[in-house]
Amino acid sequence: MGASRRTVIRWGSILALPGFLWSPTVATSAEREVAGMITEIHLGGGQVEVRSAESELWRAAAPLRTLRSGDTVSATADAWAVLVLSGRRGVVRVDEAKSPFVVPASPAARGQLDKGLEILEASFSFLSTTSGDLPLATLGTRAGMKPPVILTPHNGLVLPDALVFEWRGSQSSLYALRIVGPDGLVLERTNLATTRFEYPKSAPPLTAGVRYRFQLLPAWHPPQEVWFQLVDPDTARKIRDDLRDLEEVLGPAPSPATLVTLRAGFLAHNGLLHDARLGVVEELARQPDEPSLHCLLGDLYARQGLPEEAMESFAEARYLTSGSASAR
């Protein structure tokens, strides 16, 4: 069953969004150091469960759950999960053969974290937080034409490498767009039969540190507008270097979904929600059944003020971790 059909099936569900991204609920657990994180979950015909060191109760594993020393992860049948361990301890794939896996304590703290570990810690810092304040909602059907919504950029900073504009809308509709700077119109395009537009290399160069407005002009709906600002070249260069260091600290051949998740966490930690989202969406095109990616995308949408898109992504993540996905 394709993703679009699954989405239609689940629109009647009531979503309790707060708490879906894991947050500590036991005081003694919160006191222990973060020792790892679940970055991928595949249920197949089995289960992936987690037991806190302070409890005898097993719970279904949740995407992007923070793990602390002494927590136990278990997988049955053909289910498995990917754990990223803190420190320079790499990535662990927990399957039935490796279960139960007890999360080891983090290495003894050194006088000063090396750069790679600081970057991993920054990614964990973002990924372990929760959107938390979205209201309960009942999702309706997608029938009928909804007004377009700009998805990205969406009122924030962007890296200058490849500036991409995306919006939710009908692929059969025509759109016009404008990019406006402090001195007036920078770029205009009309009659676009797409919901994605990449800033052309031949267009006037945009200046870092300047706030621009992106205006979407649908034929049958009110115009939409957001702002964006390119980071300066030195900051962009540092971010790229940090992302390379992040790959190095993970060790050899981390899986693509885990690498994308941690990269997105670091980018978002630095306020680059636009670039974090682009990476997650690109990987979801290759791995549409990875719940952690949907969970992270929902959190990014929530932080950008796009609650409906956030709910859709959380609904998909819930579905994929419910065990129902394996039956399709």
C-alpha positions in Angstrom: 0.0 0.0 0.0 1.4 3.4 -1.0 2.0 6.3 1.5 -0.9 8.3 0.0 -3.4 5.5 0.6 -2.1 5.0 4.2 -2.6 8.7 4.8 -6.2 8.6 3.6 -6.9 5.7 5.9 -5.7 7.4 9.0 -7.2 10.9 8.7 -9.9 10.1 11.3 -7.4 9.4 14.0 -7.1 11.7 17.0 -3.5 12.6 17.6 -2.0 13.3 21.0 1.1 15.0 19.8 2.7 16.1 23.0 4.9 13.4 24.4 5.3 11.5 21.1 8.8 12.7 20.9 10.3 11.2 24.1 11.1 13.3 27.1 12.3 12.1 30.5 9.5 11.3 33.0 11.5 9.7 35.8 13.6 12.0 37.9 16.3 9.5 38.5 16.5 8.7 34.8 16.9 12.4 34.0 19.9 12.6 36.4 21.8 10.0 34.4 23.8 11.1 31.4 22.5 10.7 27.9 24.3 7.6 26.5 22.6 7.2 23.2 19.6 7.7 21.0 17.3 5.5 18.8 17.6 6.8 15.2 15.9 4.1 13.2 13.2 1.5 13.9 12.1 -1.3 11.7 9.3 -3.6 13.0 8.7 -6.0 10.3 6.8 -8.9 12.0 8.4 -8.2 15.4 8.7 -5.7 18.1 11.3 -3.2 19.4 11.0 -2.4 23.1 12.9 -0.3 25.6 13.1 -0.8 29.4 14.4 2.0 31.6 17.1 1.1 34.2 14.6 2.2 36.9 11.7 0.0 35.8 10.8 -3.5 35.0 8.2 -2.3 32.5 8.9 -2.7 28.7 7.6 -0.1 26.4 7.4 0.1 22.6 10.4 2.0 21.3 9.7 5.5 20.0 11.6 7.3 17.3 14.4 9.6 18.5 14.1 8.3 22.1 17.0 9.3 24.2 18.7 6.4 26.0 20.6 6.5 29.3 23.1 4.1 30.7 21.5 1.0 32.0 18.5 1.2 29.7 17.8 -2.0 27.7 16.7 -2.3 24.1 15.2 -5.6 22.8 14.1 -6.7 19.3 12.1 -9.8 18.3 11.7 -11.7 15.1 12.9 -9.6 12.1 12.6 -6.3 13.9 15.6 -4.1 14.6 16.6 -0.6 15.7 19.7 1.6 15.2 21.3 3.2 18.2 23.8 6.0 18.2 26.0 5.9 21.3 27.4 9.0 22.8 31.2 9.5 22.9 33.2 8.0 20.1 31.4 4.7 20.4 29.7 4.6 17.0 26.5 3.0 15.9 24.8 -0.2 17.1 22.2 -2.2 15.2 20.1 -4.1 17.7 18.2 -7.1 16.3 17.0 -10.4 17.9 20.4 -11.9 17.9 21.9 -8.9 19.8 19.0 -8.7 22.3 18.7 -7.7 25.0 21.2 -4.8 24.5 22.1 -2.9 27.7 23.2 0.7 26.9 26.6 1.1 28.4 27.6 4.2 30.4 29.3 7.1 28.5 33.1 7.2 28.7 34.4 9.2 31.6 34.3 12.9 30.9 37.5 14.4 29.7 38.7 17.9 30.5 37.5 19.2 27.2 35.2 17.6 24.6 36.8 17.3 21.1 35.1 19.1 18.3 33.4 16.1 16.9 31.8 15.1 20.2 30.6 18.7 20.7 28.8 18.5 17.3 27.2 15.2 18.2 26.1 16.5 21.5 24.6 19.5 19.8 22.6 17.2 17.5 21.4 15.1 20.4 20.4 18.3 22.2 18.0 19.2 19.5 16.7 15.7 18.7 15.9 15.0 22.3 13.5 17.9 22.7 9.9 17.9 21.9 7.5 20.3 20.1 5.2 19.7 23.1 2.7 22.5 22.7 0.7 21.5 19.6 -3.0 21.1 20.4 -5.0 17.9 20.1 -6.6 17.7 16.7 -8.8 15.5 14.6 -7.5 15.4 11.0 -10.1 15.7 8.3 -10.0 14.4 4.8 -7.8 15.9 2.1 -10.8 16.2 -0.2 -11.2 19.5 -1.9 -8.7 22.1 -2.9 -6.8 23.6 0.0 -5.0 27.0 -0.3 -1.3 26.6 -1.0 1.1 26.8 2.0 4.8 27.7 1.8 6.8 24.9 3.3 10.3 26.2 2.9 12.1 28.5 3.5 9.8 29.6 6.3 10.9 32.7 8.2 14.4 31.7 9.0 18.1 31.3 8.1 19.3 29.2 5.1 22.6 28.1 3.8 23.6 29.7 0.5 24.5 26.4 -1.3 21.2 25.6 -3.1 18.3 27.8 -2.3 15.1 25.8 -2.8 11.5 27.0 -2.5 8.8 24.5 -1.8 5.1 24.8 -1.1 2.1 22.5 -0.6 -0.4 22.8 -3.5 -1.9 21.2 -6.5 0.5 20.0 -9.2 -2.0 20.9 -11.8 -2.3 24.6 -10.8 -0.2 27.4 -12.1 1.8 29.7 -9.7 3.7 32.9 -9.8 6.4 33.8 -7.4 8.5 36.8 -6.4 11.6 37.3 -4.4 11.8 40.8 -3.0 14.7 42.5 -1.2 15.1 45.8 0.6 15.5 47.6 -2.7 12.6 46.0 -4.5 12.0 43.1 -6.8 14.9 40.6 -7.3 13.3 37.8 -9.2 9.9 37.0 -10.7 8.5 33.9 -12.3 5.0 33.2 -13.7 3.0 30.2 -15.0 4.9 27.7 -12.9 3.3 24.2 -13.0 5.2 22.9 -10.0 5.4 23.1 -6.2 9.2 23.4 -6.1 11.5 26.1 -7.5 15.3 26.2 -7.2 16.9 29.7 -7.3 18.7 29.8 -10.6 22.4 30.3 -10.8 21.9 32.9 -13.5 19.6 35.0 -11.2 20.9 38.0 -9.3 23.1 36.9 -6.4 21.5 37.3 -3.0 23.4 39.0 -0.2 24.1 37.2 3.1 22.6 38.9 6.2 19.9 40.6 4.2 16.2 39.7 4.8 14.4 38.8 1.7 10.7 38.1 1.2 9.4 35.1 -0.8 5.9 35.7 -2.2 3.8 32.9 -3.7 1.0 34.1 -5.9 -1.6 31.3 -6.6 -4.2 31.8 -9.3 -7.2 31.1 -7.1 -6.1 31.8 -3.5 -4.7 34.8 -1.6 -0.9 35.4 -1.9 1.4 33.8 0.7 4.6 35.4 2.0 7.6 34.4 4.2 11.0 35.8 4.8 14.4 34.2 4.6 18.0 35.2 5.2 21.3 33.7 3.9 23.9 33.0 6.5 27.3 34.6 5.9 30.0 32.6 3.9 32.2 32.1 7.0 29.4 30.6 9.0 28.3 28.4 6.1 31.9 27.1 5.7 32.1 26.3 9.4 28.7 24.5 9.3 30.0 22.3 6.4 33.2 21.5 8.2 31.2 20.6 11.3 29.0 18.3 9.3 32.1 16.5 8.0 33.4 16.2 11.6 30.0 14.7 12.7 30.4 12.0 10.1 33.9 11.2 11.3 32.8 10.9 15.0 30.1 8.4 14.0 32.6 5.9 12.7 32.6 3.8 9.5 29.6 3.6 7.3 26.7 4.9 9.4 23.3 4.2 7.7 22.0 7.0 5.5 18.8 7.6 7.6 20.9 7.8 10.8 23.4 10.2 9.2 20.6 12.4 7.8 18.9 12.5 11.2 22.0 13.6 13.1 22.9 16.1 10.4 19.4 17.5 10.6 19.6 17.7 14.3 22.8 19.7 14.2 21.5 22.0 11.5 18.3 22.7 13.4 20.3 23.2 16.6 22.0 26.1 14.7 18.7 27.6 13.5 18.9 26.1 10.0 15.5 24.5 10.0 15.2 25.0 6.2 18.3 23.0 5.4 17.4 20.3 8.1 14.0 19.8 6.4 15.5 19.5 2.9 17.8 16.7 4.0 15.0 14.8 5.8 12.6 15.1 2.9 15.2 13.9 0.4 16.0 10.8 2.5 12.3 10.1 3.0 12.0 9.9 -0.7 14.4 6.9 -0.5 13.1 5.5 2.8 9.4 6.4 3.2 8.9 3.8 6.0 11.5 5.1 8.5 9.4 6.5 11.4 12.3 8.5 12.9 12.5 10.6 9.7 8.7 11.3 9.8 8.9 12.1 13.5 11.8 14.6 12.9 10.0 16.2 10.0 6.9 16.7 12.1 9.0 18.4 14.8 10.6 20.7 12.2 7.2 21.6 10.8 5.9 22.3 14.3 8.8 24.7 15.0 8.2 26.5 11.7 4.6 27.1 12.6 3.0 24.6 10.2 0.8 22.5 12.6 -1.2 20.6 9.9 2.0 19.4 8.2 3.4 18.5 11.6 0.3 16.4 12.4 0.5 14.6 9.1 4.1 13.6 9.7 3.5 12.6 13.3 0.5 10.5 12.1 2.8 8.6 9.7 5.4 8.0 12.4 2.7 6.7 14.8 1.4 4.4 12.1 4.9 3.0 11.3 5.6 2.3 14.9 2.2 0.8 15.6 2.9 -2.6 13.9 0.1 -2.0 11.4 2.6 -1.1 8.6 3.9 -4.7 8.4 0.4 -5.9 7.5 0.1 -4.0 4.3 
